[in-house]
Amino acid sequence: MTRFQGRADFRHDEPASLGILVTNLGTPDEPTPPALRRYLKEFLSDPRVVEIPRPLWWLILNGIVLRTRPAKSAEAYARVWTGRGSPLLSNCEDMVEALEKKLKSRFSGRVELVLGMRYGKPSIESALESLQARGVRRLLVLPLYPQYASSTTGSTFEKITGILSRWRWMPEFRMVTSYHDDAGYVQALANSIREHWYQRGRGERLMFSFHGIPKFTFLAGDPYHCHCHKTARLVAHRLGLKEGEWFVTFQSRFGKAEWLKPYTDETLEAWGGEGVGDIDVVCPGFPADCLETLDEIAFENAELFQEAGGGKLRYVPALNASEDHIHMLQELVARHAAGWPEVSRQSREQAVQAAEDSQARALQMGAER
């Protein structure tokens, strides 16, 4: 049996197309303990997510984590679940739909966009199979992780290349590995904060809260910490903020190991104890609102801050499918896909003619019609 996976319905006269795979972390199918158990098992079994010797981690994961964490996580997901299901999934779907409209009106050739989640559904594998069925010959991967981390972008690369290695005809491949200092991204963030201030007033301090990673991964060479600080610094500069008016913190730590500091929750507790009034919190590492923003920040940490003696914590929504964000993503895709036929000024008629010429040559060489 061949180890390669290929299309049985391949045709030589099929026009080639550009495939854009938009990826994000993923989400459970529903806010229930069984669904969370399945999701967390896949997520936490990734060696890039938890860098602990496998035998030891297997015992911890199956003997402790998957017995206790699913029920608590299900309660949190239930608080943010909507009529469309997971907010992360619905927000990403909206972003892909809006981006597809922009790109198809801008590019001359065939462009196919799909969404694939690193964990859960729709899976990256199913997304790639969909692109393969549409005749994709060039593939651009756009992970919605502005700041590079081995546990996110690195894991996505490893998953995708593992799948592509089983294809007989692999597409040309490019991947956006980060866009933490992209001018359009920085401007979109600054605009969203200004709009938030205009609608709700400006708080005493602005907190940039990023998802944390274990400190040892930073010491091992992961650039994530540096990327986060650069993003915050550029946005603060664009907003004209002075030192003491903005702060960088890290949230969502897991386990007993030391993670990147300062921690978001501990900082908020300290601020509350100091009697700090209303504050604004933005999470630039999350392009789409999800559990970590809507529940952990806007609900749990908002309560923690007030209970500690602080004022109101006002969360600045993620960029989601805002016009600024979609325009920025469109420009990002255009730059990374530059030079490919679908991005050039080649007309659709020229693309069809090229496919017909390819078929004629294939028939002359003995291919079946």
N, C-alpha and C positions, 0 to 999 in steps of 0.2 A: 504494500500500500504506500502511495506517495505521501510525503509529509507536507506537501504544499496544498494550500487551499486556493482554488481558483474558480472563475465563473464558467459554468458550462455553456452559457448563452453568449459568449464573447463574439463580437462582430467586428470585422476589420473596417467597416464603413461607418462605425459609430463615432460621432464627433467627440473628441476628447474634451474634458471639462476640468475646471479648477474646483477642488473641494476645500471647504473651510470647516474645520472641526473646532467648534467652540467647546471648551471643557470647564468644569468646575468640580468641587469636591464631591458632592452628592448628598443624598437625603434618604431617609427611610420611606417605605411605601405608605405607611400610615403611623399615627402616633400611638402605637400600642407596644407593650413590652416584647411580644414575639417579633414584631417588625424591627424594633430597635436592636434586639439581640442579633438578628441576621445582619443588619447594617453594621453594627459595631464590630462584629466578628470579622467581617471583610475588611473594614477600615483599620482596626487595630492589629490585624494579622500582617499588615504591610511592613516589611523590614525597614523601609525608609521612614515610616511613621514612628515606630517604636524600635530603637536601636539597642535592644537587649538580647543577649544570647537566646537563640530560639527555644531550646528545651526549657529554660527557666521561665521565659515569657509565656510559653504555652501553658505552663502550670498556673501562672498568675492570671492569665487571661481567662482560661476555662474554669479555674477553681474559684476565682474571686470576682473579677471584673464583670464577666457575663452573667454572674448570679445576682449582682447587686445594682449595677449601673443601668440596665435597660428600663426598669420601672421608673427610676428618677428621671431619666432622659425622656421617657414617654410623657410624663407630666409636663415637662418643659415644652416639648413639641406641641402638645395639645393646646397650650396657651397661645401659640402663634399660628396654628393650623387654620387655613381659610377654606372657603367653598371650593377653591381650585386646588386645594391640597397644600403641599409644602410651599412656603413663601419663596424659598431659594429656587425651587424648580419653576414656579410660575414666573418669577422675576427674570430668570434666565431665558425662559421661553419667549417672554416679551422682548427681551434684548435681541435675541437671535432673529426674531421676526422683523423687528425694526431695522436691524443691520442688513438683513437679506434684501429688503426693499431698496435700501440705499445703494448697496453694491451692485445689484442687478441693473439699476438704472445708470450706474456709473461705468461699469465694465462692459466691453463689447462682446466678450465671449461667454460661454456657459459657465455659470458660477452656482455651486451647490453648497448650501450651509446646513449643518446638522449640529445638534447638541448632544454631547456625551458626558456622562458623569464618571469620575474615577471610581466611585463606589456607589452601588445601588443602580437604579434605572433612571433614564435610559443609559445603558452601559456604553463605554467607549467602544467595545467590540461590536455591538449592534450598530453604533453610529458609523464605524468604519465599513462594515458590511453594506450599509445603505449607500455610502459613497462609492464603494466598489461597484455596486449594481448600477450606478448612474454613470459609469464610464470615467470616473475621476482618474486622471493621469498625473496631476500635480496636486499636492496636498500641503495646505498651510494649517498648522495647529495654533490656536489662540487660547491658551489657558487664561482664565480670568483670575490670575494671581499677579497683581502689579509688581510685587516684590518677590524675587526669586527665593525659594527655599527648597532644599533637597526633598523634604517631606511632601511638597506640593507639586511644583513644576518638575522636579527631578523624578518623582514617582510617576507623573503623567508621561514623561518621555520614555521611561522604562517600560511602562505598560503598552504604549503605542508601538514602539519599535519591536517589542516582543511579538505583537500581533502581526505587524507588517513583515517580519522575518519569515512568516509562514505563507506569505503570498508568493505565487509564482512570478507575477509581474508587479513589482513594487512601484509605487508612484514616486516622482520627484518629491522631495520632502524638505519642508522648512518649518521652523517652530519659533514662535515669539517666547523668549525665555524670561523677559521682564520688561516692564515699561514704567518703572517707579519714578523716573525723572523726565518722562515724556511731557513736553510743554503743554500739549492739549489736555492731558490727564491732570496736570497740576492746575491748569486754568479751570477745568470743569469742577474740581474740588473746591477751589477758591470761590467760584461762582455759587456753588451750592451752599457754602457757609454764609456768604453775603446774603443770599436769599433767605436763609434761615434767620439771620440777624434782623433782616428787614421785616419779616413776618412776626417774629417772637421777641425781638429785642436782643441785645448782646449781653451775655453773661460775664461774670467777673474773670473767668479763666476759660481757655479753650484747651481741651484735652484731646490729643491724638492717641487713640487706643488701637493697638495692633494685636493680632493673635500672637501669642508667645510661642517660643520653641525652647527646648532644653538648652541650657547654657553651654554644655559640652559640645553641641553641634556648631555653635558659633566659634568656639575655640578651635574646632577641627577645620574651620575654613568656610563655613556657610556664610554667604554675604547678606543674609536676610536682615540682620540687625542694622547693618550699614544702609541698606536700601530703605528701611523704614525711617531712619533718622533723616535721610536725604529728602524723602518725600515730604515729611513734616516741615523740614527747614525751608524747602522751596515754596510750599503753600503758605507758611507763616510769612515769608518774605513778600509773596504776592499780595498778602492781606495787609502788609505794613505793620505786623505785630512786633512788639519789643520783647526783650528777654523778661521772663516773669509773667508774660501774658499767655504763653502757650507751653505745653508740656507733652512729652512722649511717654506712654506707659504700655504695658503688655498684659493681655487678658488670657483667659481660657487655659490656664495651666492644668496639668494632669499628672498625678503621681506625686512621689516624694522628692524627686530630684530637683535641683535648683534650675529655674528657668530664667529667661531674660528679665531683667528688672529695670525700672520699678514696676511692681505689679499694679494693675488698674484698681483692683478692689482695695488693697492696702493704702494706696494713694488717696482714694476717695474717703476712706475712713479717717485718714489723717486730716484731710481738708475739712471734713465735717467737724472734727474735734477742734479745728482752728476757727470754726464759725464762718467758713467761706459761704457766700450766698449762692445764687443761681450760677450754674456753669453750663457750658456746651461741650458735648462729646461727639467727635466724628471718628469713624472707623475706616480709614482710607484703604486698608487691606481687603475690604469686603466690597467689591463692585456691586453686588446684589444683596439686598437685605435678606437675613436668614436668622436662624436660632441665636447665633452669637450676638447679633445686633439687636434684634427685636425683643429677645427675652433676657439674655445675660446683661446687656447694657441698659436698655430702655426700661426694663422691669426690675430685675434682681439688683443691679448696681444702683439704680435710681433709689430703690427702697433703702439700701445700705447707706447711701450718702445722707439721706434725710434722717434716718434713725441715728446716725452718728452726730447729727447736729447741723448738717449743711442745708442749703436751700434746695431748689429744684434742679434735677439733672435733666437737661433738654437734649435729646438725641438728634443729631443732624442725619437725616435719612441718607442711605447709600445712593449712589448715582443712578442705579437701576437703568430704566429705559429712557432717561431724560435726553432731551435733544443734544445737549452738550456732550453727554457720554457717548451716544451713538455716533455723533460726528467724529469724535476723537477716535473711536474704535475703527470707523471707516478709514480714516487717514492712516491709522496704524497698519491695517490690513493692506492698504494700497502700497505703503512703503515696503513691507516685507514680501509682497507678491510682485514687486517691480521686476520687469523683464520677462515675465511669463506672457504667453500669447493672449490669454484672456484679459489681461490688464492693458495690453497694447491697443492701438487704434484699429486693429484688424476687424473688419466687419463680420457680422454673422454669416453673410453670404460667402465670404472668403473662407470662413471656418468650415462651412458645409462643403465647399468645393474641394478643400484640402482633404476632407474625409472621403469624398468620392474618388479623388485621385489615389488615395491610399488603398481603397478597395480594389480599384482597377489593377494597381501594381500587385496586390496580394493574389488576385485571380490569375494573373499572368504567371505567378510563381507556384500555382497549384493549390491555393486555398479553396475551400468549399464555399459556395455562395450561401 
